[in-house]
Amino acid sequence: MSTLHWDNETDGPLNEANMRKKLQALGYTVHKYSYPPGTFFPDHSHNVDKIDGVLSGQLKMSMQGQSFILQPGDCLAVPAGCLHSAEVIGKQSVISLDAIKQ
């Protein structure tokens, strides 16, 4: 699994505009979502490559037998057709940027 971690030196301060700009520069269309605590997405796949980026909260992503807890500034690449699940953990909502490869 390919993860990206935010670097204030090269990426600037972590905020929606800067993360959106970074993902768009990689060729992705970006949408913002908010998920309340307890939100769970069971195993599913997409027909496009995507990246899930977290602005706030914690999102547990699982695929290919591995799990990652994404913190603010973390992004996870999800290849097209890859079975994965996601769960908001903790008591804070997750603000996420969902980036889809064009």
Order of alpha helices (4+ residues) and beta strands (2+ residues): beta-alpha-alpha-beta-beta-beta-beta-beta-beta-beta-beta
